[in-house]
Amino acid sequence: MKKLICLFMMALVVGACDDGFDELNVNPTKPSQIAAGNKLTAVLKFVSSERYDNWRAQLIYQSTMMQHLSTTAGYWNGDKYTWNRGYASSLLDRYYENAIKNVQDLKLQLDNEEAPEEMIAITRIVRVFAFSRLTDLYGDIPYNEGGKAVIEGIYLPKYDSQSEIYADMLKELEESAAALSSGTSGFGAADVIYQGDQAKWKKLANSLMLRLGLRLIKVDAAASQAWVTKAIAGGVMTSNEDIFYLQHDSNNRNGLSEAFDADGNPRMSKTFIDFLKNNDDPRLTVLASLPSEKIIFKEDLPDNPGKYIEDFREDRTDAERLDPANQRGLVNGNSNVMLDNQNVDLDNLFSNLNDYSEPNRPIVAAFEAPMFFQTYAEVEFMLAEANVRWGLAGDAATHYNNGVTAAMKQLSLYGEAAVIADADITTYLAENPYDAANAIEQISTQYWAATFLNEYETFSNWRRTGFPVLVPVNFPGNETGGTIPRRLTYSQNEASVNADNYEAALAAQGPDVLTTRVWWDAQ
């Protein structure tokens, strides 16, 4: 990201130069406008974001609340249901100053330049995605006035109700899809997602409409069905070629991977590992592995207690590290002391933690790893659900099979080591066939597995469906009474600087606590 910022600064300097004298009445200190394509590239990278919020909001909170990951470290608040206000508000803090501010600026520039409709439509779709991530996590947020400090001088934005935000986002997606055709947009290669392919952006608009439409299921089932029907008719993703993701590289590293690089604490949750192992899931050792080192405890070192931590490490072989039988998940909601007091079956706490699986770092935690925003697998699972609920979109079993297949095949985007053989997928589906009697739970549980490391979507879909059934923890001193949180909380800065609008949001939505439900998460 630093390199990206430097490039923009260079663009500003170059844009300020002029080799003629025909515009002497123009302020020579005012830079020319940065090209819209460059701004789109920046916006998409801001949407993927950096280590700060990916570490805090996505990993520390949501990945552990959703029992994909687990850790005993005290500052990992998510599966202990404790509150760190700065961690909880980290997405809001970063998105408004980066993704939201820049997408609002890009939209204004395109309007002022009377740019082609397809470029404006693509920008509107990206804007909807960014705002949907914020409102799903926090509820009522500044929407109509958010991110407009620079372009309109709005420094203390009002909060909009989530019901109004959803109505507008769905309208924006519908209008944007209608504005797109099958050609290449004016963004061209600056569109680092689809390289300007309008047809793929159109599919994305309808796929996001499908996602947001299903979000309404608990609060307005009729509207949910109407929007889902409209999305399907408009044309949604049809293959993994349509996935909405950003491929990172050495100059723009994956924020999740940077967090894993900085923090060796996270382990795979027992809930997730048990699901993968119990179903003979071929994703197991693509997503998980034992740490590369094991720590051997020696009790016969009375003159040098603690020395064993450094001196008695031993490398694991790849065969040992990736053996499915060796994978072991860590129970959520534990601290070091609590785990030690449980008399776990290994010699001591240090060797114990290194004998639990972690995310497979060479694959899913590589700096160049893709960041997934919405996948074809998710779309297929939503189509299966739409068929179960309303008889839409063909056959639920076919969509379920397509979803599982796509979820396994999309892992190839991590590299050759993550490719799952077709025969293994066929075997998995034969052993885990579609179960019409428990369809919603089965589909939703597969959705949970498929959205590993897209924890924003995991958390939202879990709140919407209630599946998989996750057993809450009751960590001492937790903030929720031993229930899984339903949202994250606003920033202290909002409470202090934008106090009137903040208080109005609380009056409308409820207390700024982890247990307050957002509008669509009705009981």
N, C-alpha and C positions, 0 to 999 in steps of 0.2 A: 504494500500500500504506500510506503514511503516513496518508492520509485514513481508510482502513479502521480503522487502529489508533486514531485519534482518536475515531471513532464508537463503538468498543467502550469506550473510557475514559468517554465520555459516558453510555453505557448503564450502566456500573458505578455512576456517580454518581447517575443517576436512579433506578436500582434500589435504592440505599441509602436513598432518601427514604421517609418514611411519614407520612401525615397523621392517623393514629389513635393511640390509646393502649392498644389492646387486646393489644399484644404487647410490653409493657415488659420482659418477661423475655428477649427476643431481643437478641442482641448488636447494637447499633445501628451498629457499625463494619463489620459483615460484609455485603458486597454480596449482592444476590439473584443467582440463577443467570441467566446470559445465555441468551436464547432459543435453542433448538436450531437454528432456521432461520438465525439470524445466524451461528451457529458453522459451519453447513454452507457458507454463502457464503464465509466466511473460509478454510475448509479447501480449497475448490476453487481459490481464488486462491493459496493457499500451494502447491498442487500445481503450478500453472503457474509459480510462484516468481518470483524477482526477477532483476535484472541479474547479481548476483554469481555464482551457479552456472550460469545460462544462458550467461554469457560464458565461464566457465572450463571446466566439465565438458562442456557441450554444444558450444560453438563452438570454443574453443581446442584442446580435445582431440578430441572425437568427429567433428566436422564435417570436420576435416582428415585424421584417420586414415582416414575413409571416403571421402576425396577428392571431397567435395562442394565444399569450400572449400580455399583455399591461401593462404599468405602467406610473405613473407620475414622478417617480424619475429621476432626471436629468442625472445621470450617466448611465441609461439604454438608450444607444445611438440608438439602432436598429430602433425603429419606429419613431425616431426624425431625422434620417438620418444625425446625427452628427458624428464626427470622434474622436475616442480615439485610437491612433495607437497601443498602447500596448494591448488593448482589441481585436482589429481586428486581430492582428498577433498571438494571444494566442495559436491557434491550431498549427500553424507552429512552434512556439517556443517550445511547449511541445512534439509534435509528433517526431520532428527530434532528440531530446535528449533522448527520451524514446522508442516509438514504432518502429521508423525507424531504429535507431542505433541498437537496439536489434534484429530486424528481419533480418537485413543484417548480423549481427554476427552469428545468428542461421543458416542462409543459408550457410555461409562460413564453419561453423563447420560441417554441414551435408555433404557438398561436400568433405571436407577433410577426414571425417571418412568413406566416401563411403557408406553412409546410404542408406537404401531401398528407391526406387524411390517414394513410396507413401508418405514418411515423407518429402521428398524434395518438392513434389507436394503440400502438405498441407501448407508448409511454403511459397511457391510461391503464393498461393491463398491469404493468410493473408497479404503478402507483397503488392499484387495488391490492396486489399481493403484499406490498410492504405494509399498508394500513391494516390488512386482514390479520397479518401476524401480530401487530400491536394490539388490535382490539380483542382478538381471541385470547391473548394473554392477560390483558389488563381490564377489559370491559369498556366503559366509557372513556374516550380519549379526545384530545383536540384533533378534529378531522377537517372541518371546513376552514379553520384558521391555523391548523398545525403546519409548521415548517415555512411560515410566511413572514418571518421577522425581517428578512432582507428584501424580499420582493414587494411586501405591502406594509412593512413597519409594524407588524402585529407581534408584540413581544410577550403579551400575556393572553394567550389564546383561550377561548372558551372550550369547554368539553362538550362533545356531542354524545347523545345516547347511542348505545350500540344498535338499537332497533333502527334508528335513522341512518346510522353508518352502513348497516347491512343493506338497507333498501337502496342506498345510493351506489354501493359497490356492485350490487347485482345489476343495476341499471347501467353502470359504466361498462361492465363486462358484456352485456347484451349489445350495447351500441358499438363497442369496440369490435366485437366479432362481426357485426354487420358491415363495418367499414373496411374489413380486410378481404383480400382476394387471394389469388394463387401466385402472384408475381413476387419479385424481390423488392423489399422496401428501400427507401432512400438511405437507411442506416448502413446497409451493406455489411461489410466485414466488421464494422464497429459494433454490431450486434454480436457479442461473443457467446450468446446462447444459441441462436438459430441462424446466424449469418444472413439475416434479412428475409428469411423464408416466411412469407405472410401466411401461408397455409398452416404452418406449425404454430404460429402465434394465434391464429384463429382457433385451432384445436385447444391450445392452452386456455384461451378465454372461456371456452365452453367447459373445459375440464375444471377450471377454478369455479365456474358457475355451479357445476355439479357438486363440488366440495362445499361451497358456501350454502347451496340449497339444502343439502343434507344436514348442515349445522342447525337448520331451523326445525328439525324434526320434533323436538320436545316442546317448543314454544308455539309453533304454528304448522301443524302437519299438512294442512291444505296448501299453504304457500310453499312448503318444502317440496311436495309432490309436483306443484306447478313449475317451479324453477328446475327441478331435476328433469322433468319431461322436456322442458325447453332446451336444456343443456344437451341432452341426448340427441334431440332432433337437429341441433346445430352442428353436431359432429365433434366428438371428443378424441382424445389420444387413441391411436390404434396399434402402436408398437413401441418398443423401447427407443426407437429413433425419435420419438416425440418427447422424451423426458425433459423436464424443465430442471436443468442443473448447470452449475458453473464448474468447468474444469480448471483447477488451480495449477500453478506452475511455480518454479523456483523464485520468480519475481513477485508473485502474488500468492502467498502461501495460504493454505486452508486454515481458518481460524481455530477449528476444532483440533486439528493436528498440532498447531502451535500450543494449544492448551495441554494436550497430552504430552508434548515434549517438555513442558515446564513442570508438569505435575505427575509424579509416578504413583500417586495414591489410588486411582480408580481401579476397581476390579469388576468383573462381570457379575451381575446379580444372580443369585441362586435361582430366582424365578425364571430368568431368561435362559440360563444354562440348562436347567431342568427341562424346560419346554423343548429346547433343541435336542438334548440327549434322549429324552423319553420318546421322541418322534423320529429318531434316527435321521435328523435333519442334516443334509450335506453342507449347509451353511455354517455348521458348528465351528470348524477349524479355519474357515475363511474369516469369520468375525472374531473368533476368540483363540487364544493360545496361552500357554503358561508363560510367565516371565522368562527372559533369556537366561537368568541366573537363579540358582537355588542357594539358599543360605544354610549351611550345616552348623548346628549348634554343638559346641564341645563343652561339657560340664567340668572337664578337668583343667580349667585355667584359673585357679584361685588367685594367682598373682597378677592377672591382667583381665579383670572382668570387663566385658564389653568389647574386647579386642576382636572377638569372633565376628563382629559385624563386618569389619573390613577384611579380615584375614582368612575367613573360611567360606568364601564364595566359590561356587563351582558352576561352570557353564553347562547349560542343558544342550543336548543335541536337538536338531530340528525334529527328529523322530519322537523324542520325548516331549518336546514342547507342543507338538501338533497332534499327539495321540489323542483321539476322541475320548478314550477311556480315562485319560488323565485330567480332562477338563472338569473344573469344580467351581461352582458359583458361591459368592459370599452373601450371606443373609443380610438383608437391608436392616438399617436401624441400629447399628452397633458402634460403639467406640472401642478404642484399643483396650481400655480397662474392662469394659463389659465382655468383650470377646475373650480376653485372658481369663476372666473369672468363670467362664463357661466350661473350663477344662476341655477345650477342644482337643481333638485326637492326635495332634502333633506335639512335638516336644516343647515348643515355646512359640510365643507370638510372632517373632521375626520370621522363622522358617514357615510358620503357618501362613502368613500373608503372601509370601512368595510361592506358595503352593496353591494359590487360587488363580483362576484364569483372569486375564486382562484383555482389553481389546487387542486384536492382532496388529501390533504396531507397524510392522513392515507393509501391511496392506491397508487397513482402514485408517491408520493414523499417519500415513505418509504425507509430507508437506504438499505433494502434488495431487492429493486425493480429490475427487469430485465432491462438491457440496450439492446435495439433492434438495430441491424445493417442492416438486411434485413429480410423481412417477406414473408411468403407464400401469404398473402393478396396482397402485392405489386406485386408479380409475377403474380397472377391472373389478376390484373388490367392491367399489361403490356401485358399479353396474349390477353385480350379483345381489347386493343389498336392495337396490331399486326393484329388481325382479321379485325378490322375496316379499317386499312390502306392497308393491303396487302392480306386479305383473309386467313391468316395463323391460325393455332391452333384451328380449330373447330368453335365454336359459341360464338360470343361476349357477348350475353345476359347471357349465362351460366357462362362464366368467370366473368362477372360483379357480378352476384349473388354469385358465389363462393368467390369472393374478399370481398364483403360486409360481408358475413357470417364469413369468416376467420378473418377479421379485428375485428369483435365483439367478436368472440370466443377466440382470442389470449389474450384478456384482462384478462382471467382467470389465466394467468401466474403471475398477480399481487396478486393473492390470491382469496379466496372464495368470498370475498365481491365484487369482480369485475366480477363475472360470470353473463353473460346475458342469459336469458332463450331462448330456441329455439323458443318458441311461439312468443316472442317479436321480434326476428330476422325475422321470417316469416311475421309478421304484418308489420314490417318496409319495407321489400321488396315488399309487396303488395301495400303499400302506396307510395313507391318510386321505381317504376319499371324501368327497362332499357329503355332508350329513344334513339332509333337509330338516330333520327334527330339531337340530340345534344350529340352524343356519346363521342367524345373526351373530351368535357368540363365536362360531367357528370363523366366519368371515372377518369379524372384528379382531379376533386374536391373530389371524394371519396378517391383518393390516398393521397391528402392533409390531409383529416381527419384521415386517417389510420396511417400517419407518425407523428402524434403529439408526441413531445419529441424525435423524430429523425429528428431534424431540418436541419441537413446537407442534408438529402435526400429530405426533403420538399422544401428547397431552390433550390436545383438542379433541381428537377422535375418541379417546378414552372417556373424557367427560361427556361426550355426546351419546355414546353407546353403553357405557358401563362395563365394557369388556376389553381385555380379559379381566376376570375377577382377581383383583390384587388385594392381598391381605395387608391391611395397614399395620404400621409399627406404633409403638407407644413409648418413644424415647423420653427419658426423664427431662422435664422442663419444656416439652414441646408446646407450640403455639396453637395447636388445632384440636386439642382434646383427643389425640390419637386417631384423627381422620386425615385422609390424603388431601392436601390443599386443592382448592378449586380455581385459584388464580394467583398471579404475582402482584406485587404492590407498587404504587407510585413512588416517585423519588422524594427525598427530603427537600430538594430544591423547589419542587412544585408546591409543596406544602408551605414553604417559607416565602418564595418570591411571587408565586401565582396563587396566593392564598384564597382569594374570593372565588375564583373559578374552581380551584381544588375542592373547597368546601361545598360548592354547589354540586360537584360531581358526587361527593360522598352522600349528600342529601338525596340525590336521585338514585344512586346505585346501592349504597350501603357502606358500612365501615371499610376503611382501607386496611383490610386484614386478609390473610391467606384463605380464609374459609368463605368469604363473600363470593357468591356465584355471579357470573356474568349473565346478561339477559338471556342468551340462547340456552344456557345451562340450567333450565328450569327444573325444579324438583317435581 
